[in-house]
Amino acid sequence: MQRKYVVLILLSVLSVITFLDRNAISLAGQRITEELQLTDGQFGWILSAFTIAYGVFEIPTGLMGDRFGAKRILIRVVLWWSFFTIITGFAGGFASLFIIRFMFGAGEAGAYPNTAIAIRGWFPAVERARAQALIWMSSRIGGAIAPFLVIPLQMHYGWRVSFYVLGAVGVVWVLIWTIMYRDAEENHEPVTKSEDGVSWKVWLSNGNFWLLMMMYFCYAGGVFFFISWLPRYLQNGRGITEDQLAYSASLPFFLAAIGCLAGGSISDLLVKKIGMNWGRRLVPLIGLILSGSSMLMVAMITDNSVAIIFLALGLAFMDVTAPVSWAVATSMGGKNSGAITGAMNTAGLLAGTLISVGVGYVVTSFHSYTIPVVVIGALLIFGGFLWLFIDADRKL
């Protein structure tokens, strides 16, 4: 097997782990809030602690990866967040859980920028969307299987044990990564020649860069509703029982995995057929508009079975955007791909913070999830139309 495919497998497994660890808190949310006596508003702040830290450390860890290589940075950040995943099981109240989730987010912030650096080192530009598609598909597989791991563990052994188990999995991955991975430059197998560095002044004055950031803000707002609030929405907003939750919460992520793979593959095919610009634009443009429309349907549907299907379609259409966005950001950034993808994801994490906190307060105040679902639907449609103006073939 070619080394680049070994790299892709390792990164895909890591992507599964990131979403297992990330989604565990929302799946355990009902039990955590009851045991620690937290309100929905407080739980929203705990969810946002992750996104705040993720946003703060996203760009620095991307810059570190650009300088020191993906191997060294991923070893450090995965060990860091795995430790705080385990420590989550020792939380005793709001303050301790908030701090632990903040530290956890600081570690996970380095995952995807450094994954993008590794992908750029081992894969040519025309293959990157498919490689990113597999990475993002794996993250959704992690989200899909998380309910089947976390819920049985917390039902039989308590919610704390699930975090001990998931943290240990991350440590095992680090051992395998340390042995099997070498950065492309270290292995003398670089795929592309590095471009000259670009200053922050150039980035901040570039309209195309800001359009990409705005689009990703819209996309991530939708994604974080699923990551942070889907289990609580299904249980408290739709009346789904804990026994039914595993299947209901996993279906959107299973379909999203297909969406990720399809989005990257179709986009790479279109690039070869119609060129880089529209080849990258079309898939997320259509996907986000369909996703937003699906979410608006969810707000109007009363039948739970039908609503869950539209939720699943909403996330599936949403996630055709992920691999294309990261492929565009990686190509746009060149040698600075870690920092550019970090900046883009920071915009997404700002949306994630607002969604995590905002949904909690809206639900506490109005005792309804309809308003957040409608807002997310509108945001996704707006993000889709932004692709009409993003130049996917333009470098900084």
C-alpha positions in Angstrom: 0.0 0.0 0.0 1.3 3.5 -0.9 2.4 5.5 2.1 -0.1 8.3 1.4 -3.0 5.8 1.9 -1.5 4.7 5.2 -1.5 8.3 6.2 -5.1 8.7 5.1 -6.2 5.7 7.2 -4.4 7.0 10.3 -6.0 10.5 9.8 -9.4 8.9 9.2 -9.2 6.9 12.4 -8.2 10.1 14.3 -11.3 11.9 12.8 -13.5 9.1 14.2 -11.9 9.6 17.6 -12.4 13.4 17.6 -16.1 13.1 17.1 -16.5 10.2 19.5 -14.9 12.4 22.2 -16.7 15.6 21.0 -20.2 14.1 20.9 -20.0 12.2 24.2 -20.9 15.3 26.2 -24.2 15.9 24.4 -25.1 12.3 24.5 -24.6 12.3 28.3 -26.2 15.7 28.6 -29.5 14.5 30.1 -27.7 12.5 32.9 -25.1 15.2 33.5 -27.6 18.0 33.9 -29.7 15.9 36.2 -26.8 14.8 38.4 -25.1 18.1 38.5 -28.4 20.1 38.6 -27.6 22.3 35.6 -30.1 24.4 33.6 -30.2 24.3 29.8 -28.5 27.7 29.9 -25.7 26.4 32.0 -25.3 23.4 29.8 -25.1 25.7 26.8 -22.2 27.4 28.4 -20.5 24.1 29.1 -20.9 23.2 25.4 -19.6 26.6 24.4 -16.4 26.2 26.5 -15.3 23.7 24.0 -15.9 26.0 21.0 -14.4 29.0 22.7 -11.2 27.2 23.4 -11.2 25.6 20.0 -11.6 29.0 18.3 -8.8 30.6 20.4 -6.3 27.8 19.7 -7.2 26.9 16.2 -4.9 29.4 14.4 -2.0 29.0 16.8 -2.0 25.2 16.4 -2.3 25.6 12.7 0.7 27.9 12.6 2.6 25.4 14.8 1.9 22.7 12.4 3.1 24.8 9.5 6.3 25.3 11.3 7.0 22.0 13.1 5.0 19.5 11.0 1.8 17.6 11.6 3.5 14.6 13.3 4.8 16.4 16.3 1.8 18.7 16.8 -0.8 15.9 16.5 1.1 13.7 19.1 0.9 16.6 21.6 -2.7 17.7 21.0 -4.2 14.2 20.9 -2.5 13.3 24.2 -3.7 16.6 25.7 -7.4 16.2 24.7 -7.4 12.5 25.6 -6.2 13.4 29.1 -9.0 16.0 29.5 -11.6 13.5 28.1 -10.7 11.2 30.9 -10.8 14.1 33.4 -14.3 14.9 32.3 -15.4 11.9 34.2 -14.2 13.5 37.5 -16.2 16.8 37.1 -18.3 17.7 40.1 -20.2 20.8 39.0 -20.6 23.6 36.5 -17.3 25.4 37.1 -15.1 22.2 37.0 -16.9 20.9 33.9 -16.6 24.3 32.1 -12.8 24.4 32.7 -12.3 20.8 31.7 -14.3 21.3 28.5 -12.3 24.4 27.7 -9.0 22.5 28.1 -10.4 19.7 26.0 -11.3 22.1 23.2 -7.8 23.7 23.3 -6.4 20.2 22.5 -8.9 19.3 19.7 -8.3 22.7 18.1 -5.1 21.3 16.5 -6.7 18.2 14.9 -8.1 19.4 11.6 -5.6 22.1 10.7 -2.8 19.6 11.1 -4.7 17.0 9.3 -5.0 19.5 6.4 -1.2 20.0 6.6 -0.6 16.3 6.3 -3.1 15.9 3.4 -1.5 18.8 1.6 1.9 17.1 2.0 0.9 13.8 0.7 -1.8 14.4 -1.9 -1.8 16.6 -5.1 -4.4 19.4 -5.4 -6.8 17.4 -7.6 -7.1 14.6 -5.0 -7.4 16.7 -1.9 -11.2 17.1 -1.9 -11.6 13.3 -1.9 -9.0 12.9 0.8 -10.7 15.5 2.9 -14.0 13.8 2.1 -12.8 10.6 3.7 -11.5 12.5 6.7 -14.9 14.2 7.2 -16.8 11.1 6.4 -14.9 9.4 9.2 -15.8 12.2 11.6 -19.5 11.6 10.9 -19.0 7.9 11.3 -17.6 8.8 14.7 -20.7 10.8 15.4 -22.9 7.9 14.2 -21.3 5.2 16.3 -20.9 7.4 19.4 -24.5 6.8 20.6 -24.0 3.0 20.4 -20.9 3.3 22.6 -21.8 6.1 25.0 -25.4 5.4 25.7 -24.9 1.7 26.7 -21.9 2.6 28.8 -23.8 5.3 30.7 -26.9 3.2 31.1 -24.9 0.3 32.6 -21.9 2.0 34.3 -22.8 5.7 34.5 -21.9 8.6 32.3 -18.4 9.1 33.8 -17.1 5.7 32.7 -17.8 6.6 29.0 -15.2 9.4 29.2 -12.6 7.1 30.8 -13.0 4.6 27.9 -12.9 7.2 25.1 -9.8 9.0 26.5 -7.9 5.7 26.5 -8.7 5.2 22.8 -7.0 8.4 22.0 -3.8 7.4 23.8 -3.7 4.2 21.8 -3.9 6.2 18.5 -1.0 8.3 19.5 1.2 5.2 20.0 0.3 4.0 16.5 0.8 7.4 14.9 4.2 7.9 16.5 5.4 4.6 15.1 3.9 4.7 11.6 3.8 8.4 10.4 6.4 10.6 9.0 5.9 14.1 7.6 6.2 14.2 3.9 9.2 16.6 4.0 11.0 14.4 6.5 10.4 11.4 4.2 11.6 13.4 1.2 8.3 12.7 -0.6 6.7 16.1 -0.9 3.9 16.3 -3.5 4.0 20.0 -4.2 6.6 22.7 -3.9 5.8 25.2 -1.1 4.7 28.6 -2.0 6.1 31.8 -0.4 4.5 32.8 2.9 1.7 35.3 3.0 1.3 38.0 5.6 -1.7 38.5 7.8 -2.2 42.0 6.2 -2.8 40.3 2.8 -5.3 37.8 4.3 -7.3 40.4 6.1 -7.6 42.6 3.0 -8.6 39.7 0.8 -12.4 39.7 0.1 -12.3 36.1 -1.1 -10.8 35.0 2.3 -13.7 36.8 4.1 -16.3 35.2 1.9 -15.0 31.8 2.7 -15.0 32.7 6.4 -18.6 33.9 6.2 -19.7 30.8 4.4 -18.1 28.5 6.9 -19.7 30.4 9.7 -23.1 29.6 8.2 -22.2 26.0 7.6 -20.8 25.4 11.1 -23.8 27.0 12.8 -25.8 24.1 11.4 -23.3 21.5 12.2 -22.9 22.5 15.8 -26.6 22.3 16.4 -26.3 18.6 15.6 -23.1 18.1 17.6 -24.2 20.1 20.7 -28.0 19.9 20.9 -29.3 17.0 18.8 -29.7 14.5 21.7 -31.4 17.1 23.9 -33.6 18.2 21.0 -34.7 14.7 20.3 -35.3 13.9 24.0 -36.8 17.1 25.3 -38.1 18.7 22.1 -39.4 15.5 20.4 -40.0 13.2 23.3 -37.6 10.5 22.2 -36.7 8.0 25.0 -33.1 7.1 25.9 -33.7 3.6 24.5 -34.7 5.1 21.1 -32.0 7.8 21.2 -29.1 5.8 19.8 -30.8 5.1 16.5 -32.4 8.5 16.2 -29.2 10.4 17.0 -27.0 8.2 14.8 -29.1 8.3 11.5 -28.2 12.0 10.7 -24.5 11.2 11.1 -24.6 8.0 9.0 -26.2 10.0 6.1 -23.7 12.8 6.7 -20.9 10.4 6.2 -22.3 9.6 2.8 -22.7 13.3 2.1 -19.1 14.0 3.0 -17.8 11.3 0.7 -20.2 12.2 -2.2 -19.4 15.9 -1.9 -15.6 15.5 -2.2 -15.8 12.9 -4.9 -18.3 14.8 -7.0 -16.4 18.0 -6.6 -13.1 16.5 -7.7 -14.9 15.0 -10.8 -16.4 18.4 -11.6 -13.0 20.1 -11.3 -11.7 17.8 -14.1 -14.8 18.4 -16.2 -15.5 22.1 -15.8 -12.5 23.6 -14.1 -11.5 24.4 -10.5 -13.8 27.4 -9.8 -17.2 26.0 -10.6 -16.1 22.5 -9.9 -15.7 23.5 -6.3 -18.6 25.9 -6.1 -21.5 23.9 -7.4 -21.7 21.0 -4.8 -21.7 23.1 -1.6 -23.9 25.8 -3.2 -26.7 23.3 -4.0 -26.0 21.2 -0.8 -26.4 24.1 1.7 -29.6 25.4 0.0 -31.1 21.9 0.2 -29.9 21.5 3.8 -31.4 24.8 4.9 -34.7 23.8 3.2 -34.7 20.5 5.0 -34.2 22.2 8.4 -37.1 24.6 7.7 -39.2 21.5 7.0 -38.2 20.0 10.4 -39.6 23.1 12.1 -43.0 22.5 10.5 -43.3 18.7 10.8 -45.0 17.2 13.9 -44.4 13.5 13.1 -41.2 12.4 14.8 -40.3 9.7 12.3 -40.6 12.1 9.4 -38.8 14.9 11.3 -35.8 12.6 12.0 -35.6 11.8 8.3 -35.5 15.4 7.3 -32.9 16.1 10.1 -30.8 13.4 8.6 -31.2 14.8 5.1 -30.4 18.3 6.5 -27.0 17.1 7.9 -26.2 15.0 4.8 -26.8 17.9 2.4 -24.9 20.2 4.8 -21.9 18.0 4.9 -21.2 17.9 1.2 -19.7 21.3 2.0 -17.1 20.2 4.5 -14.5 18.5 2.2 -14.9 21.1 -0.5 -14.4 24.0 1.9 -11.2 22.5 3.4 -9.9 21.7 -0.1 -10.5 25.3 -1.2 -8.9 26.7 2.0 -5.9 24.4 1.7 -5.3 25.4 -2.0 -5.9 29.1 -1.1 -3.4 29.1 1.7 -0.6 27.2 0.0 2.3 27.0 2.5 0.1 28.7 5.0 -2.7 26.1 4.7 -2.6 25.2 8.4 -3.2 28.9 9.4 -5.8 29.5 6.7 -7.8 26.4 7.6 -7.5 27.3 11.2 -8.8 30.8 10.5 -11.8 29.4 8.5 -12.6 26.9 11.3 -12.3 29.7 13.8 -15.2 31.4 12.0 -17.1 28.2 12.2 -16.4 27.9 15.9 -17.7 31.4 16.5 -20.9 30.2 15.1 -20.7 27.1 17.2 -20.3 29.2 20.4 -23.3 31.3 19.5 -25.4 28.2 18.7 -24.3 26.3 21.8 -25.1 29.2 24.2 -28.0 30.7 22.2 -30.0 27.5 21.9 -29.8 26.9 25.6 -31.1 30.4 26.5 -33.9 30.3 23.8 -35.1 26.9 25.1 -34.9 28.1 28.7 -36.9 31.3 27.9 -39.4 30.0 25.3 -39.4 26.2 26.1 -39.2 25.5 22.3 -36.6 24.5 19.7 -38.6 25.9 16.8 -36.8 29.3 16.7 -33.3 27.8 16.7 -34.2 25.3 13.9 -35.7 28.1 11.7 -32.7 30.4 12.3 -30.3 27.6 11.3 -32.2 26.8 8.2 -32.1 30.4 7.0 -28.4 30.6 7.9 -27.6 27.6 5.8 -29.5 28.9 2.7 -27.6 32.2 3.0 -24.3 30.3 3.2 -25.2 28.4 0.1 -25.7 31.6 -1.9 -22.3 32.9 -0.8 -20.6 30.2 -2.9 -21.8 32.2 -6.0 -19.1 34.8 -5.0 -16.3 32.6 -3.7 -13.4 32.2 -6.2 -12.3 28.7 -5.5 -9.3 29.0 -7.9 -7.7 32.1 -6.4 -4.8 31.9 -4.0 -3.9 34.5 -1.4 
